[in-house]
Amino acid sequence: MAVTLKEVAALAGVSPSTVSRTCKDNPSISEETKERVRRAMAQLGYEPGFSSQPSSPPISNTRTIGVILPPSQKETYENSFYLETIRGISQFCSHRQYINTIITGQDEEELLRVIQTLTRSGQLDSYIILYSRQKDPVIEYLYNEGLLYVLIGKAYQYANQTIYIDNDNLLAGQEATEYLIRLGHKKISYLGSDSSLMFSADRKAGYQMALALHQLPLRPEYCLEVPSVPRDNSNAIYDLLKSPDRPTAMVVSDDILAVALERVCLETGLSIPGDLSIISFNNSLLARLTSPQLTSIDVNSCQLGIEAASQIINHIENPNLMATKIIVPHHLVERDSCRPPA
C-alpha cells in the first residue's frame, strides 16, 4: 500500500499541510523543518503526487487565500451572511497584505474540480471555507492533500485536526426559543435549512433542547426543513400555517427564510406578530427592511470572517501551530416581529 502524506506528517511530527508545503519548497517552512520532513519521506519511501510538485516556473502562493462559497446556482449570492463574512476576510487580509480570491461552483463536483485545478497548478495552497456540512467532498480533498484550510462553522469531519471559527449555534437556538417561551408562547415551530448544514442542525437541536427544558411537547409536524427558499405556496409552510392547530410562534434559522415566511403569512391572512411571532438569525439588512422588522440573533458575520482570516494567516506564517477553535459571540436584537400570544 502506498505511503500517505499523513503518515509522513506523523513520523516527522508536523501537520499534513507542512508536509505538503515542504514538497513544494514553500518559503514559509523553515529549513530545519523541511529537512525533518524530507528524512521522514526518505525513511518511508514517500513519493509526492502531482499536486505536491512545485510549479514551473515557481510562483509564490503563500500570500493568496482561496475563499470557498457553498455550491449553489444562485441563492448563495443573495445571502448577506456570506457578503459580510467576505468583508471581514478582505478587511483583515488587506491589513496583512494578503490577497483573497473567491471560489464558486454550481454543484459539489464543479466546486471540487475548480479547487483541484487551483491547487495542482500551484496557484493556491490555503483556503477559507464559508460553510460546514456533513460528508463534504471538499473537506475530504483538502484534508487528504494536507492543504491548509480554515472552516467557518463547526467541523463535522476531522474535528480535532481542523481550524474552525463558529458561533455557539446550539446555545443560540436555545436562547431564541426561550425568548419566545418567556413571552408566553407554548406552540412554537421551527423552520430551518437542510440539517446537513451544521449551523442549521445545531440551531434546531437548541430549539428542541429549550422545549425539553421547559417541558413543552416536541411535535414533529412543527419542525420544518427546506432545501432552499420556498418560491410558492405549495409547501409544508403553507400547510402548517393553515392547519387548525397552527403554531403561535416560529424560530427560523435564517433571515431569508423568515422573509419567505412573512410572505406566506401575508398570503394566508395571518398578521405578524398578532397571529404569529417570528425570531430569526443573522440580523441582516433584510431583518431591518421587512415590515414588521424582524427580531433576530446577530451572529457577528463580519467578525467570523476577520477571525478566519486571522487564523489562516497565523497558520501560514507559523505552520507548526496546533489547530484552533474559536467561538464568536452572538446577541439578540429585539424588534417588532415578536409579542405575547393573543
N, C-alpha and C positions, 0 to 999 in steps of 0.2 A: 504493500500500500504506500502511496506517495506521501512524503513528509509534508505536513501542512505548515502554513505561516504561523499558526497559533502554537504549534509545538516548538518552533524556533524561539518564539517570544517567551514561552515558559522556561526553556533552557537558559536563555540569555538574561532572564529576569527583567524583561521590559514589556511594554504593551505591544499588541499586534501592529498598531499604527506606527510605532517606532521601527519595527522590522520593515514594514512597507516603505517607509521613508528612507531607511538605510539602503534598501535595494535601489532606490532612485538617486542615491548620493545627495539627499536633501541637506542643504546647509544648516537647517535648524537643529540637526543631530550632531552632538559632539563627536570628535574623532575617537575618543575613548569608548563611547557607547557603540559607535559603528564597528569598531574592532571587536568588541564583545559579541555583537550580533553576527559578524562575519565568522567568528570562531564557532559559534553555535551552528551556523548554516553549514560550515565545512564538516563539523562533527556528525551532523545528522544527514548530510548529503542532500540538503535542500536545494532545489533548482527553482529560481524565481520564474513566475509565469510572465506572460506577455505584458500584463498590466503593471508588473513591477519593474519593467525595464525603463531606464531613463530615456526620455525623448531625445530625438536628434533633429536639429540642433537642440542642446539643452535649454530649457526655459525655466524661469523661476515661477513656481505656482504657489509659493508659501504665503503670498500676500493677497490671494484671491480666494474667496469663500463662496461656495455654492449654496444658495438658499432654495430649498425644495418645497414647493407648494404641493398640496394633495392633488392626486389625479382628478381632473374634472374638465368637462367641456365648457362650463360657463359659471356655475354657481360660486365656485371659489373666489372668482374675481369680483363678485358682488358683495362679499363678506368683509366688512370693515375690520374685523378682528385681524385678518392677515395683513391688511394695509397698515394698521397701527403697529403690528409686530415687526413688519419690514422697516417701518420708520425708525423703530428703536434700534434694529440691527444696523441700518445705514448710518444712523447718528453716531453710534459707538465706533463702527468701522472707519468712518471718515476721520474721527478724532485720532484713531491709532494708525491712520494712513494705510488701511486695508481696503480692498475692493470687494464688493459682493455682487454676484450675478444670479438672476432669478432662473430657476429651472422648473418647467411645467410639462405636463403631458395630459392627453385626453383620457388615458386609462393607465393602469399599472404597467402594462407591457411597454407602452411608449415612454413613460417616465423612466423606467428602468433602463431602457435602451439608450436614452439621452445621457443618463448618469454614467453608464458603462463607456460610452464613447468619449465623454469628457475626461474620465479617469484614465482610460487607456492611451489617450493622446497626450497625457501629461499636463493637461490644462488645469485640472483641479485634483486635490487630494484631501480636502476638508469640506465638510458640509454642515449646514444647519437645517434640520427637518422641522417644518412648521406644524406638524400633526403627529399623532400617535395612534396607531390602530393595531388590532390583533393580527398576527401572522402576516406581517408586511414583507413582501419580497425585496423591497428597497433596503430595509434594515438587514435582512439576511445577506444581501450582496455586500453592503458596506462593512458589516462585521466580519464576514468570511474573507474579505480582501484586506482586512486590517487597516481600513481607512478611518481617519478621524472624523467623528460626527457628534453633533450635539442635538438632542431631541427636545422640542418644546411639547411637553406632555409627559405623562407617566410612562416609563418603559414597560412594555409587555414582554419583549424578548431580551435576554441578556441584561437583566436589570442591574446586576451588580457590577457589570463592566461598562455601563452606559452613562454618559454625562447627560443629565436631563434637567430641564427647568420646567416647573409646573406650578399651578395653584393647588390648594387642597380642595379638589372638587367634591370629594365626599362630604367634607365639612360644609362647603358652600351649598350643596344640595340640601343638606340637613337644615342649615340656617334659613334658607329660602322657604322651606316647608314650615318650619317653626314660626316664621314671621306670620304666615297665613293662619296657623293654629292660634297664635296669640290674638289675632283679630276675631277669632271665634269660628273659623271655618272647620268643618269636620268632613265634608265631602270634597276632597282635594284630589285632582287628577294630575298626571304627569305627561307632558308631550316632549319627546326628545328625538335626536338624530339616531341613526343606527348604533346599537350598542357595541359594534366592533370598534367604534371610535372611543378611546379610553376616557376622554373627558365626559362624554355623554353617559357611559356606563357608570362612572363614579357619581355623577350628579343624580342619576336615577337611584343608585344604591343609597345615597344620602337622603333622598326623598323617602325611600322605603324605611330607612332607619328611624327617621323622625316620626313616621306613622306608628312604628312599633313602640318607640319610647313613650308615646302619648296614648298608647292603647287604642289607636284608631284602626279600623279594618283596612287591609290591603286588598283592593278589588282589582282583579286582573283586567277588567274592561275599562278601568280608569288609567291604565298605563299604555300610552300610545307611542309607537316609534315609527318614524317615516324616513325613508332613504334620502328624500330630497324635499324641497319646499313644495307643498301642495299648490297646484295651479287651477284646481276646480273643486267643486263641492262633492264629487263622487268619492269620498274618502271617509276614513274612520272618524276623523274630527267632526265632520258634519253629523254623522250618525250619533256620536256621543252627545253632542250638544242638543240634538233633537229628541234624545231619549227622555222618558218620564222622570227618571231618577238621575238627571244630569248633575255634574259637579257644580259647586258654587265658587270654586277657585281652581287655578291651574298653575303649576310650576312648569316653565318652558325653558328648554336647555339653551336657547339662543334667541337674540332679539329678532332675527329674520323670521324664525318660526312664529314668534309672538305677533309680528305684524301680519303674517298669514292668518293666524288665529283671529286677530281683530277683524279681518275682512270677513271671515266665516261668521263671526258673531253679528256683524252688521247685516249680512245677507239672511241670517236666521232670525233677526229681530231681537237679539239679546244685547243689552246695554252693558258697557264696561265703565265702572265696576259694579253697577247696580245689580246685574244678574250674574256676572262672572268677574272675579278678581284675577288679575294676571301678574305674575312676577317672572322675570326672565333674567338672562345673563349677557354680559359683555358691556352694558352701558354704552352702546354705540350711538352714533348720530341718529339712527332710526328710533331709538328709545325716546329721544327728545323731540322728534318731529311728528310722532303719532299723536292722535287725539282720542282719548286722553294720553298724556305722556306715560311711558312705562316705568314702573318700579323695576329696578334691575340691579343685579350683582355686578359691580365693576371688578374685572379680573386683572386690571392694570396691564393691558395688552402691550403697550409700548415698553413697559419695564421688563416684560417677559423677553422681548427682543433684545433689549440692552444687556440683560443678564446672559442670554445665549451667546451674543457676540463677545462679551467679556470672557466667558468661559472658553470658547473655542480659540480665541487669540491667546489666552493664557496657556492652553494646552499645546498650541502650535509652538510657542516660544519656550515652553518648559515641557518637553514631550514625555517625561517620566512621571508626571503627576498622576495621582490616583483619580478615578472617575468621581465626579462630584454631583451631588443632588441639591438643587436649590428650590425652595418653595417661596413663591411671590405672594404676598398677602392680598386678599380681596376685601371689598367692603360693600355694604348695601346702600343704594341710592333710592330714597323714597320719593315717589311721585304720585300720580293721580289714578293709577290703574288698580289699586287695592283699597278695600274698605270692609268693614264687618258685613257678614251676610244679612240679607233682609230678614 
